[in-house]
Amino acid sequence: MTNPHDHTRHDHDAHGPAFAPGSLRCPECGEPARPVPPRDWPLDGFAPRPAASHLDGTPLCPVPGPGGSRPAEPVGAPARLTMWQAVRQSWLIHPDWTVADHLAWLEGEGYDTGILTGDPVEVVGRWLAEHRRTAPLSRPADDAPVYVVAGGDVVAVFDNADSAGTQHGVMEAAGLDTSVYTLSATQWETVAPVLRIANPGLVITDARPGRNGEAS
C-alpha cells in the first residue's frame, strides 16, 4: 500500500540544497545555480575554475568584464516551494486542472519532474488525490469568492470583481505583469501563508471589508 505522505521523499529528491532558503540563481538566465564548480572548464590552466555552476554542471552565463567575458557570479534567491507544495498551491487555485496541466505548469516554472522517484504522471496524480482527500468535504454557504490580483511583489485581495479589475488596470499601467485569480475565502486562507513563506518580500494588502486594508 502506498503511503499517501511519501511526498516527503520526493521533495528531497526533487530539490535538495538548490531550493533551500538562500538558494542561488544565475543572474543572467535566472536558472537555479549551485555552489559547485562547473563539470567542464575549457580554460583550465589559464583561468581559475568558477566556484558555481548551473544545476546541469555547466558554467553560469558569461558576462563581460575588464579581462573579457567570465561566468556570472550567482545571486541569492528567496526560498522556493517544493514540488509538492507547488502542486498543492496550483490545485487550490485551479481545482479543475488535470495531471497534464500541472505537469506543464511545473515545467514552465522550471521544476524538473524527471527527477521524481517514479513516473511523474503517477506521482503528481497521487499528490492530487491526496489533496482532494484531505480537502474539506463541503464548502460553507458563506464562503464567498475572493479576487486576488498579483503582480511583481504586490498582492491585493478584494471581495468584488470590479475592484479587482480596477487594481489590475493600475498595476498593468505601472508595467507589472499582473494576473487575477478567483478563489474561495477558505482557499485564500490556505494559500496566503504559503505565499508568505515562499516570498518573504511579498506585500499582501487585503481590501475586503473589516480587514482595514491590512498588509503583511
Salt bridges, closest charged atoms under 4 A:
ASP6 OD2 - HIS10 NE2 3.86
ASP6 OD2 - ARG126 NH2 3.22
ASP44 OD2 - ARG49 NH2 2.46
GLU130 OE1 - ARG133 NE 3.04
ASP143 OD2 - ARG139 NE 3.76
GLU172 OE2 - HIS168 NE2 3.67
GLU189 OE2 - ARG208 NH2 3.53
GLU189 OE2 - ARG211 NH2 3.86
ASP206 OD2 - ARG208 NH2 2.60
ASP206 OD2 - ARG211 NH1 3.87
